[in-house]
Each structure stands twice: as C-alpha cells, then as structure tokens.
Amino acid sequence: MTVLDTRALNRAALARQLLLDRADTPVLDAVAHLCGLQAQEPQEPFTGLWSRLRAFDPAALDDLLTGRSVVRTHLMRRTVHLLTAEDALAWRARHETMLRQRVLGVYRRELDGVDLDELAVAARAVLADGEPRSMTEVARMLADRWPAPGPRALGEMVITALVPNVQLPPRGLWRVKSGVRNTPLSHWLGREIDPPAPQRTDPVGAALVRRYLAAFGPAASADLRAWCGLAGLPAAVAAVRAELVTFHDERGRELLDLPDAPRPDPGTPAPVRFLPAFDNAILGYHDRSRIIEDAHRGLSVTGARVVLVDGRVAATWTVDAGTVVVTPLRGFTRAEHTAVIEEGQSLASFLSDDDSDRAQIATSSG
C-alpha cells in the first residue's frame, strides 16, 4: 500500500483546490468543481475565487447570482454555501436530516414538543408567495401557533432546515452590504428540489463521494464526513469503492481517491496564496494537518484569513485602509517575504478595484 506523506497530500489538495496553478475555468464550473464555497461572510468567496482563477472578474459571480445559476443556501455542515443551482437542487434532500439534527443540537429545549413535520407544512404555506423575508419575519408569522420556542429557534429551524431557502441578492454581490432576505429555493429557481432516493439506495451520497474526492482527495472517510456533516456515508463509500484507489497516510489512515485525479510530485513549488475566512481548503478535512499546523488549527474556525506559503498556513491577513496587512506565524525567508508582498499587492489591487496596491508585513521576519 502506497504511503502518502504530508507534503504529497498538501500538493494534491492544492492541485484539486485550484491553488497550485490559477485555472482558466469559468466561474460556474469552478464553483461546481469546488463543491461550493463556504459563504456565511458574503464577500469572502470573491477572494477565494480570485486566488483560484486567472483574471477572475467579480462581475461574473454577480451575474451568476442575479441570473440564478448560483445560489447562497444552508447546506454542508448547516453553513451558508455558494453553490450551483443544479447542485443545490440535487443535494438538498440528502442533507435534510442532518440540517434538522444540527438545529436541534442548538435548540432542542426550545423546540421540545414541536412536531417538525407539522411546522414544515405551515412554514411552506407562509413562504409560498415567494416574498423575500428575514428569518425573524418568518418566525413571527408562525409564532401565534408556536409561541413557546421563541423567534430565533423557530426561524433557524424553518429557514435553515425545514424549507429549502436561498439568500437573495443583493446579499453576496461584490462590495455590497445587504441584510439577509430569504425565499424558497423552488420559487427562486422555478423547480422543486430533487426528491429523496428510494430506501436502501443513496445515489446522491455516491455522487458526493466522487465530487468530494475530485476537489479534496486523497482523503479519509472522516474527512468526507467533516466536510458535509452527513451520516450514513459508509454505505455510499462502499457503493463506489470499486471505482477508487486507496493509499495510507503516515499515521496509517486509509485514504480514498479517484484513480485519474492529480497527485503532483511533492517537490512541486507552491505559490503564495491568500485564502478568505472559512475556506473549505482547510475546513473541508477532519485531519487538516496537510495544510495547517495543529497549533494553528483554531484559526480556521474563528474566521481568520490566512496566507499559504509553500502550501501551508504561514500567516494571517487583514485589510486596513486599503492596505493588505500580513501577520506571520513563522519567520519568512527573503524570497518568501518578497513573494508574500507581491501577492498581497495584487490582492490589494483586486479588493480596491485598483485604488490601492499597498501590502505590508506586520512583524519582522527572517
């Protein structure tokens, strides 16, 4: 059994995530390949795509959102993701149970005694007119019948779990600040979500295994589960196992992969890349050691924006008055310092629509 060391896994992950070489892929195809981008911070996907695509134009993503080819919706891990409309429709039913369970994990006491199926029927009736509404507005419309849970628990359960919804533009458009307004996914796209598969079959689970490995592999089953939050995936893995190749990591974990997916030479140079908050290149794994040191793992869940140097998280970054400010987590060589500044200047130009190309490193480095 071939053993893949951390550097080999790193280069494979970078290649799959379009972070080893910027791709010429159209934005819609990139969003599909990446299985969506985490997007609860509405502006972050723009940086994620800029770091992955050559000559990325934010207007292209805006057009996909307003043109209803890409949507913002709660899905993997019950977090807001930017997904293609096709994937949102195809994958939503498979995530329904997980979404309910995750809301109950937070609001079990408040929702005790509430018949969720009954609540779902009432919520669909309220939302059937397609009017954009905030979560609080939806909860208030249901509060007479269900006063006990309170608006937060009721709204979270309805909007993020019971009724497939999208967050409407202008939220999520380039350099636009806008509150969340929700409408049913089926109303926005003019099509119902794909129905659940017959019992004892899981075609969506099998598709998710293949799609995940294409964008994140080689990876363990635990990584797949950490990415999507779904239960019942071992059967889906078993269903496609004959299509896959297997490796081990240095700890002996079995890693699954698609046979023809790229696994670059571990010595392949990795350019500096700036990642947005909550990027799935980090969050898409249970074992994140291929890209971030365990000592810094907390950065990936607190919303820190990070810089990859030689393929690994080596700094955080922020923007201050148009200047990209980099705070190293380790010393930089002179060549790394230069590369970080150059990429930071390019990012500053992108974020400011060419008003600024200022970048600085906040502390001295080696």
Sine and cosine of phi, psi and omega as CSV:
sin_phi,cos_phi,sin_psi,cos_psi,sin_omega,cos_omega
0.00,0.00,0.81,-0.59,-0.02,-1.00
-0.94,0.34,0.74,-0.68,0.07,-1.00
-0.99,-0.17,0.78,-0.63,0.05,-1.00
-0.97,-0.26,0.85,-0.53,-0.01,-1.00
-0.99,0.16,0.08,-1.00,-0.10,-0.99
-0.86,0.51,-0.62,0.78,-0.02,-1.00
-0.93,0.37,-0.62,0.79,0.05,-1.00
-0.90,0.44,-0.66,0.75,0.04,-1.00
-0.92,0.39,-0.59,0.81,0.03,-1.00
-0.88,0.48,-0.76,0.65,-0.04,-1.00
-0.91,0.41,-0.58,0.81,0.07,-1.00
-0.90,0.44,-0.71,0.70,0.00,-1.00
-0.88,0.47,-0.68,0.73,0.01,-1.00
-0.88,0.47,-0.66,0.75,0.00,-1.00
-0.89,0.45,-0.72,0.70,-0.02,-1.00
-0.91,0.41,-0.57,0.82,-0.06,-1.00
-1.00,0.07,0.11,0.99,0.02,-1.00
0.90,0.44,0.49,0.87,-0.03,-1.00
-0.96,-0.28,-0.07,1.00,0.06,-1.00
-1.00,0.05,-0.65,0.76,0.12,-0.99
-0.66,-0.75,0.74,-0.68,0.10,-1.00
-0.88,0.47,0.66,-0.75,-0.10,-1.00
-0.99,-0.13,0.42,-0.91,0.11,-0.99
-1.00,-0.02,0.23,0.97,-0.09,-1.00
-0.91,0.41,0.65,-0.76,0.15,-0.99
-0.85,0.52,0.47,-0.88,-0.10,-1.00
-0.85,0.52,-0.69,0.73,-0.01,-1.00
-0.87,0.50,-0.68,0.73,0.00,-1.00
-0.92,0.39,-0.57,0.82,0.02,-1.00
-0.92,0.39,-0.69,0.72,0.04,-1.00
-0.87,0.50,-0.66,0.75,0.03,-1.00
-0.91,0.41,-0.73,0.68,-0.01,-1.00
-0.85,0.53,-0.66,0.75,-0.04,-1.00
-0.98,0.22,-0.01,1.00,-0.06,-1.00
0.86,0.50,0.57,0.82,-0.01,-1.00
1.00,-0.01,0.23,-0.97,0.06,-1.00
-0.81,-0.59,0.72,-0.70,0.06,-1.00
-0.89,0.46,0.68,-0.73,-0.27,-0.96
-0.55,-0.84,0.47,0.88,0.03,-1.00
-0.92,0.39,-0.46,0.89,0.20,-0.98
-1.00,-0.03,0.95,-0.30,-0.29,-0.96
-0.86,0.51,-0.50,0.87,-0.07,-1.00
-1.00,0.06,-0.27,0.96,-0.14,-0.99
-0.89,0.45,-0.61,0.79,0.00,-1.00
-0.86,0.52,-0.44,0.90,0.02,-1.00
-0.90,0.44,-0.68,0.73,0.07,-1.00
-0.92,0.39,-0.65,0.76,0.03,-1.00
-0.85,0.52,-0.66,0.75,0.01,-1.00
-0.97,0.23,-0.57,0.82,0.07,-1.00
-0.86,0.51,-0.62,0.78,-0.02,-1.00
-0.96,0.28,-0.22,0.98,-0.10,-1.00
-0.93,-0.38,-0.39,0.92,-0.13,-0.99
-0.88,-0.48,0.66,-0.75,0.04,-1.00
-0.96,0.28,0.76,-0.65,0.04,-1.00
0.83,0.55,0.66,0.75,0.02,-1.00
-0.89,0.45,0.76,-0.66,0.03,-1.00
-0.92,-0.38,0.89,-0.45,0.00,-1.00
-0.82,0.58,-0.49,0.87,0.00,-1.00
-0.88,0.48,-0.47,0.88,0.00,-1.00
-0.92,0.40,-0.65,0.76,0.05,-1.00
-0.94,0.33,-0.65,0.76,0.07,-1.00
-0.82,0.57,-0.70,0.71,-0.02,-1.00
-0.90,0.43,-0.59,0.81,0.03,-1.00
-0.92,0.38,-0.61,0.80,0.02,-1.00
-0.94,0.35,-0.75,0.66,-0.01,-1.00
-0.95,0.32,-0.45,0.89,0.04,-1.00
-1.00,0.08,0.00,1.00,0.12,-0.99
0.93,0.36,0.40,0.92,0.11,-0.99
-1.00,0.00,-0.36,0.93,0.05,-1.00
-0.76,-0.65,0.61,-0.79,-0.03,-1.00
-0.74,-0.67,0.38,-0.93,0.13,-0.99
-0.96,-0.27,0.88,-0.48,-0.07,-1.00
-0.45,-0.89,0.38,-0.92,0.08,-1.00
-0.97,0.23,0.79,-0.61,0.05,-1.00
-0.51,-0.86,-0.97,-0.23,-0.08,-1.00
-0.81,0.58,0.75,-0.66,0.05,-1.00
0.87,0.50,0.27,0.96,-0.10,-1.00
0.84,0.54,0.59,0.81,0.12,-0.99
-0.93,-0.38,0.39,-0.92,0.02,-1.00
-0.94,0.33,0.80,-0.59,0.07,-1.00
-0.83,-0.55,0.51,-0.86,0.17,-0.99
-1.00,-0.03,0.90,-0.43,-0.11,-0.99
-0.75,-0.66,0.40,-0.92,0.18,-0.98
-0.92,0.39,0.51,-0.86,0.03,-1.00
-0.84,0.54,-0.64,0.77,-0.03,-1.00
-0.89,0.46,-0.69,0.73,0.00,-1.00
-0.94,0.35,-0.62,0.78,0.03,-1.00
-0.87,0.50,-0.70,0.72,0.00,-1.00
-0.92,0.39,-0.65,0.76,-0.08,-1.00
-0.96,0.27,-0.56,0.83,-0.16,-0.99
-0.99,-0.12,-0.29,0.96,-0.20,-0.98
-0.88,0.47,-0.69,0.72,-0.06,-1.00
-0.89,0.46,-0.58,0.81,-0.01,-1.00
-0.91,0.41,-0.40,0.92,-0.03,-1.00
-1.00,-0.07,-0.09,1.00,-0.14,-0.99
-0.84,0.55,-0.77,0.64,-0.04,-1.00
-0.88,0.47,-0.70,0.72,0.02,-1.00
-0.88,0.48,-0.67,0.74,-0.02,-1.00
-0.89,0.46,-0.70,0.71,0.05,-1.00
-0.87,0.50,-0.73,0.68,-0.06,-1.00
-0.89,0.46,-0.61,0.79,-0.02,-1.00
-0.94,0.34,-0.58,0.82,0.09,-1.00
-0.92,0.39,-0.68,0.73,0.03,-1.00
-0.89,0.46,-0.51,0.86,0.05,-1.00
-0.88,0.48,-0.42,0.91,0.01,-1.00
-0.99,-0.15,-0.60,0.80,-0.16,-0.99
-0.84,-0.54,0.54,0.84,-0.05,-1.00
-0.86,0.51,-0.69,0.73,-0.04,-1.00
-0.91,0.42,-0.71,0.70,-0.03,-1.00
-0.91,0.42,-0.55,0.83,-0.09,-1.00
-0.99,-0.13,0.13,0.99,0.01,-1.00
-0.86,0.50,0.78,-0.63,0.02,-1.00
1.00,0.03,-0.12,0.99,0.03,-1.00
-0.99,0.13,0.81,-0.59,0.09,-1.00
-0.98,0.21,0.96,-0.28,-0.12,-0.99
-0.92,0.39,-0.55,0.83,0.04,-1.00
-0.91,0.40,-0.64,0.77,0.05,-1.00
-0.91,0.41,-0.67,0.74,0.05,-1.00
-0.88,0.47,-0.63,0.77,0.00,-1.00
-0.89,0.46,-0.67,0.74,0.02,-1.00
-0.88,0.47,-0.72,0.70,0.00,-1.00
-0.91,0.42,-0.63,0.78,-0.01,-1.00
-0.91,0.41,-0.66,0.75,0.03,-1.00
-0.88,0.47,-0.61,0.79,0.02,-1.00
-0.91,0.42,-0.66,0.75,0.01,-1.00
-0.90,0.44,-0.63,0.77,-0.10,-0.99
-1.00,0.02,-0.05,1.00,-0.16,-0.99
-0.89,0.45,-0.40,0.92,-0.02,-1.00
-0.97,0.22,-0.14,0.99,0.07,-1.00
0.97,0.25,0.09,1.00,0.00,-1.00
-0.91,0.42,0.72,-0.69,0.06,-1.00
-0.91,0.42,0.76,-0.65,-0.03,-1.00
-0.63,-0.77,0.49,-0.87,0.15,-0.99
-0.98,0.20,0.28,-0.96,0.05,-1.00
-0.86,0.51,-0.65,0.76,-0.01,-1.00
-0.90,0.43,-0.65,0.76,0.03,-1.00
-0.89,0.46,-0.67,0.75,0.03,-1.00
-0.90,0.44,-0.70,0.71,-0.01,-1.00
-0.88,0.47,-0.65,0.76,0.00,-1.00
-0.90,0.44,-0.56,0.83,0.01,-1.00
-0.94,0.35,-0.31,0.95,-0.01,-1.00
-0.95,-0.30,-0.10,1.00,-0.16,-0.99
-0.94,0.34,-0.46,0.89,0.02,-1.00
-0.88,0.47,-0.61,0.79,-0.03,-1.00
-0.99,0.10,-0.53,0.85,-0.01,-1.00
-0.79,-0.61,0.96,0.26,-0.06,-1.00
-0.97,0.24,-0.44,0.90,-0.18,-0.98
-0.92,0.40,-0.68,0.74,-0.11,-0.99
-0.89,0.45,-0.49,0.87,-0.13,-0.99
1.00,0.03,0.38,-0.92,-0.13,-0.99
-0.91,0.42,-0.57,0.82,-0.06,-1.00
-0.92,0.39,-0.78,0.63,-0.03,-1.00
-0.90,0.44,-0.68,0.73,-0.02,-1.00
-0.90,0.43,-0.72,0.70,-0.02,-1.00
-0.90,0.43,-0.69,0.73,0.01,-1.00
-0.88,0.48,-0.70,0.72,-0.02,-1.00
-0.90,0.43,-0.68,0.73,-0.04,-1.00
-0.94,0.34,-0.78,0.63,-0.17,-0.99
-0.97,0.24,-0.62,0.78,-0.10,-1.00
-0.99,-0.11,-0.21,0.98,-0.11,-0.99
-0.74,-0.67,-0.80,0.60,-0.20,-0.98
-0.98,0.22,-0.61,0.79,-0.01,-1.00
-0.86,-0.51,0.87,-0.50,0.04,-1.00
-0.87,0.50,0.86,-0.51,-0.04,-1.00
-0.81,-0.58,0.33,-0.94,0.18,-0.98
-0.87,-0.50,0.49,-0.87,0.17,-0.99
-1.00,0.00,0.86,-0.50,-0.17,-0.99
-0.98,0.18,0.55,-0.84,0.25,-0.97
-0.86,0.51,0.50,-0.87,0.29,0.96
-0.99,0.14,-0.06,1.00,0.07,-1.00
-0.87,0.50,0.74,-0.67,0.01,-1.00
1.00,-0.07,-0.06,1.00,0.07,-1.00
-0.99,0.11,0.40,-0.92,-0.10,-0.99
-0.85,0.53,0.84,-0.54,0.11,-0.99
0.84,0.54,0.50,0.87,0.07,-1.00
-0.91,-0.41,0.74,-0.67,0.12,-0.99
-0.98,-0.22,0.82,-0.57,-0.06,-1.00
-0.43,-0.90,0.59,-0.81,0.05,-1.00
-0.95,0.32,0.12,-0.99,-0.03,-1.00
-1.00,0.08,0.83,-0.56,0.15,-0.99
-0.82,-0.57,0.78,-0.62,-0.12,-0.99
-0.94,-0.34,0.53,-0.85,0.17,-0.99
-0.55,-0.84,0.46,-0.89,-0.03,-1.00
-0.85,0.52,0.65,-0.76,0.01,-1.00
-0.83,0.56,-0.67,0.74,-0.04,-1.00
-0.92,0.40,-0.57,0.82,0.03,-1.00
-0.94,0.35,-0.69,0.73,-0.05,-1.00
-0.92,0.40,-0.62,0.78,-0.08,-1.00
-0.99,-0.15,-0.14,0.99,0.01,-1.00
0.93,0.36,0.47,0.88,-0.05,-1.00
-0.36,-0.93,0.67,-0.75,0.04,-1.00
-0.95,0.31,0.42,-0.91,0.09,-1.00
-0.91,0.42,0.42,-0.91,0.04,-1.00
-0.89,0.46,0.66,-0.75,-0.05,-1.00
-0.94,0.34,0.36,-0.93,0.08,-1.00
-0.86,0.50,0.48,-0.88,0.01,-1.00
-0.96,0.28,0.40,-0.92,0.09,-1.00
-0.83,0.55,0.43,-0.90,0.01,-1.00
-0.84,0.55,0.55,-0.84,0.01,-1.00
0.92,0.40,0.27,0.96,0.18,-0.98
-0.79,-0.62,0.44,-0.90,-0.02,-1.00
-0.49,-0.87,0.90,0.44,-0.01,-1.00
-0.89,0.46,-0.57,0.82,0.02,-1.00
-0.93,0.36,-0.65,0.76,0.07,-1.00
-0.86,0.52,-0.69,0.73,0.02,-1.00
-0.90,0.44,-0.65,0.76,0.03,-1.00
-0.90,0.43,-0.63,0.78,0.01,-1.00
-0.90,0.44,-0.62,0.79,0.05,-1.00
-0.86,0.51,-0.76,0.65,-0.02,-1.00
-0.89,0.45,-0.72,0.70,-0.05,-1.00
-0.92,0.40,-0.65,0.76,0.02,-1.00
-0.89,0.46,-0.72,0.70,-0.02,-1.00
-0.91,0.42,-0.58,0.82,0.04,-1.00
-0.88,0.47,-0.53,0.85,-0.07,-1.00
-0.98,-0.18,-0.30,0.95,-0.12,-0.99
-0.71,-0.70,-0.23,0.97,-0.15,-0.99
-0.94,0.34,0.14,-0.99,-0.12,0.99
-0.91,0.41,0.54,-0.84,-0.08,-1.00
-0.44,-0.90,0.38,-0.93,0.04,-1.00
-1.00,0.04,0.31,-0.95,0.06,-1.00
-0.84,0.54,-0.57,0.82,0.02,-1.00
-0.90,0.43,-0.53,0.85,0.05,-1.00
-0.92,0.38,-0.70,0.72,0.04,-1.00
-0.85,0.53,-0.71,0.70,-0.01,-1.00
-0.90,0.43,-0.64,0.77,0.01,-1.00
-0.91,0.42,-0.56,0.83,-0.01,-1.00
-0.93,0.36,-0.74,0.67,-0.14,-0.99
-0.98,-0.19,-0.40,0.92,-0.02,-1.00
0.99,0.14,0.11,0.99,-0.10,-0.99
-1.00,0.08,0.54,-0.84,0.18,-0.98
-1.00,-0.08,0.18,-0.98,0.09,-1.00
0.97,0.26,0.30,0.96,-0.04,-1.00
-0.99,0.16,-0.39,0.92,0.03,-1.00
-0.80,0.60,-0.60,0.80,0.02,-1.00
-0.92,0.40,-0.62,0.79,0.03,-1.00
-0.92,0.39,-0.65,0.76,0.06,-1.00
-0.88,0.47,-0.70,0.72,-0.01,-1.00
-0.88,0.48,-0.58,0.82,-0.05,-1.00
-0.92,0.39,-0.47,0.88,-0.04,-1.00
-0.93,-0.36,0.06,1.00,-0.12,-0.99
-0.84,0.55,-0.57,0.82,-0.02,-1.00
-0.90,0.44,-0.36,0.93,0.02,-1.00
-0.99,0.11,-0.21,0.98,-0.22,-0.98
-0.97,-0.23,0.28,-0.96,0.20,-0.98
-0.93,-0.38,0.39,-0.92,-0.05,-1.00
-0.82,-0.57,0.52,-0.86,0.08,-1.00
-0.69,-0.72,0.02,-1.00,0.20,-0.98
-0.80,-0.59,0.48,-0.87,0.17,-0.99
-1.00,-0.02,-0.05,-1.00,-0.09,-1.00
-0.94,0.35,-0.26,0.96,0.05,-1.00
-1.00,-0.07,-0.02,1.00,0.03,-1.00
1.00,-0.04,0.04,1.00,0.04,-1.00
-0.94,0.35,0.63,-0.78,0.11,-0.99
-0.97,0.25,0.74,-0.68,0.04,-1.00
-0.90,-0.44,0.69,-0.72,0.01,-1.00
-0.97,-0.25,0.48,-0.88,0.05,-1.00
-0.35,-0.94,0.30,-0.95,0.14,-0.99
-0.98,0.19,0.66,-0.75,-0.14,-0.99
-0.88,0.47,-0.57,0.82,-0.10,-0.99
-0.98,-0.21,0.17,0.99,0.00,-1.00
-0.96,0.28,0.47,-0.88,-0.07,-1.00
-0.94,0.35,0.74,-0.67,0.13,-0.99
-0.74,-0.67,1.00,0.09,-0.14,-0.99
-0.89,0.45,0.33,-0.94,0.13,-0.99
-0.84,0.54,0.71,-0.70,-0.01,-1.00
-0.85,0.52,-0.36,0.93,0.01,-1.00
-0.99,0.11,-0.01,1.00,0.00,-1.00
-0.86,0.51,0.79,-0.62,0.04,-1.00
-0.89,0.46,0.61,-0.79,0.03,-1.00
-0.89,-0.45,0.86,-0.52,-0.02,-1.00
-0.95,0.30,0.34,-0.94,0.11,-0.99
-0.89,0.45,0.71,-0.71,0.06,-1.00
-0.68,-0.73,0.68,-0.74,0.06,-1.00
-0.99,-0.14,0.83,-0.55,0.01,-1.00
-0.96,-0.28,0.56,-0.83,0.03,-1.00
-0.98,0.21,0.04,-1.00,0.09,-1.00
-0.90,0.44,0.61,-0.79,0.12,-0.99
0.86,0.51,0.61,0.79,-0.01,-1.00
-0.96,0.28,0.69,-0.72,-0.03,-1.00
-0.94,0.35,-0.22,0.97,0.12,-0.99
-0.86,0.50,-0.41,0.91,0.08,-1.00
-0.97,-0.25,-0.77,0.63,-0.10,-1.00
-0.94,0.33,-0.25,0.97,-0.06,-1.00
-0.98,0.20,0.20,0.98,0.00,-1.00
-0.73,-0.68,0.52,-0.86,0.22,-0.98
-0.97,0.23,-0.74,0.67,0.08,-1.00
-1.00,-0.10,0.97,-0.25,-0.08,-1.00
-1.00,-0.10,0.18,0.98,-0.11,-0.99
-0.92,0.39,-0.27,0.96,0.03,-1.00
-0.93,0.37,-0.31,0.95,-0.10,-0.99
-0.74,-0.68,-0.30,0.95,-0.04,-1.00
-0.58,-0.81,0.65,-0.76,0.04,-1.00
-0.93,0.37,0.54,-0.84,0.01,-1.00
-0.84,0.55,-0.56,0.83,-0.02,-1.00
-0.89,0.45,-0.41,0.91,-0.03,-1.00
-0.95,-0.31,0.12,0.99,-0.10,-1.00
-0.83,0.56,-0.58,0.81,-0.02,-1.00
-0.86,0.51,-0.45,0.90,0.01,-1.00
-0.86,0.51,-0.54,0.84,-0.11,-0.99
-0.96,0.28,-0.31,0.95,-0.02,-1.00
-0.95,-0.32,-0.10,1.00,0.02,-1.00
-0.99,-0.13,-0.03,1.00,0.04,-1.00
1.00,-0.01,0.26,0.97,0.07,-1.00
-0.94,0.35,0.64,-0.77,0.16,-0.99
-1.00,0.05,0.66,-0.75,-0.13,-0.99
-0.81,-0.59,0.32,-0.95,0.03,-1.00
-0.90,-0.44,0.77,-0.63,0.11,-0.99
-1.00,-0.02,0.80,-0.59,0.10,-0.99
-0.81,-0.59,0.81,-0.59,-0.16,-0.99
0.80,0.60,0.59,0.81,0.13,-0.99
0.99,0.10,-0.08,1.00,-0.08,-1.00
-0.83,-0.56,0.41,-0.91,0.03,-1.00
-0.90,0.44,0.88,-0.48,-0.07,-1.00
-0.78,-0.63,-0.05,1.00,-0.03,-1.00
-0.24,-0.97,0.26,-0.97,0.21,-0.98
-0.93,-0.37,0.27,-0.96,0.02,-1.00
-0.58,-0.82,0.48,-0.88,0.09,-1.00
-0.63,-0.77,0.08,-1.00,0.09,-1.00
-0.86,-0.51,0.78,-0.62,0.01,-1.00
-0.78,-0.62,0.94,-0.34,0.01,-1.00
0.78,0.62,0.70,0.72,0.05,-1.00
1.00,0.06,-0.12,0.99,0.00,-1.00
-0.99,-0.16,0.79,-0.62,0.12,-0.99
-0.98,0.20,0.88,-0.47,-0.06,-1.00
-0.94,-0.34,0.86,-0.51,-0.05,-1.00
-0.96,-0.27,0.77,-0.64,0.06,-1.00
-0.91,-0.41,0.95,-0.30,-0.07,-1.00
-0.92,0.39,0.51,-0.86,0.13,-0.99
-0.98,-0.19,-0.14,0.99,0.07,-1.00
-0.45,-0.89,0.17,-0.99,0.06,-1.00
-0.94,0.34,0.53,-0.85,0.06,-1.00
-0.96,-0.28,0.58,-0.81,0.22,-0.98
-0.95,0.31,0.20,-0.98,0.02,-1.00
-0.87,0.50,-0.67,0.75,0.00,-1.00
-0.91,0.42,-0.65,0.76,0.03,-1.00
-0.90,0.43,-0.67,0.74,0.03,-1.00
-0.84,0.55,-0.73,0.69,0.01,-1.00
-0.89,0.45,-0.70,0.72,-0.04,-1.00
-0.91,0.41,-0.63,0.78,0.02,-1.00
-0.91,0.42,-0.70,0.72,0.02,-1.00
-0.89,0.46,-0.70,0.71,-0.03,-1.00
-0.89,0.46,-0.71,0.70,0.01,-1.00
-0.93,0.37,-0.60,0.80,0.05,-1.00
-0.89,0.46,-0.62,0.79,0.05,-1.00
-0.90,0.43,-0.66,0.75,0.04,-1.00
-0.89,0.45,-0.65,0.76,0.03,-1.00
-0.91,0.42,-0.68,0.73,0.03,-1.00
-0.85,0.52,-0.66,0.75,0.04,-1.00
-0.89,0.47,-0.68,0.73,0.00,-1.00
-0.89,0.46,-0.76,0.65,-0.09,-1.00
-0.92,0.39,-0.44,0.90,-0.06,-1.00
-0.98,-0.22,0.16,0.99,-0.10,-0.99
0.79,0.61,0.72,0.70,0.08,-1.00
0.94,0.33,0.29,0.96,0.08,-1.00
-0.98,0.18,-0.40,0.92,-0.05,-1.00
-0.58,-0.81,0.60,-0.80,0.16,-0.99
-0.78,-0.63,0.58,0.81,-0.07,-1.00
-1.00,0.00,0.72,-0.69,0.11,-0.99
-0.59,-0.80,0.58,-0.81,0.03,-1.00
-0.56,-0.83,0.43,-0.90,0.08,-1.00
-0.98,-0.22,0.81,-0.59,-0.24,-0.97
-0.96,0.28,-0.42,0.91,0.00,-1.00
-0.77,-0.63,0.39,-0.92,0.04,-1.00
-0.93,0.38,0.54,-0.84,0.01,-1.00
-0.72,-0.70,0.31,-0.95,-0.06,-1.00
-0.97,0.25,0.00,0.00,0.00,0.00
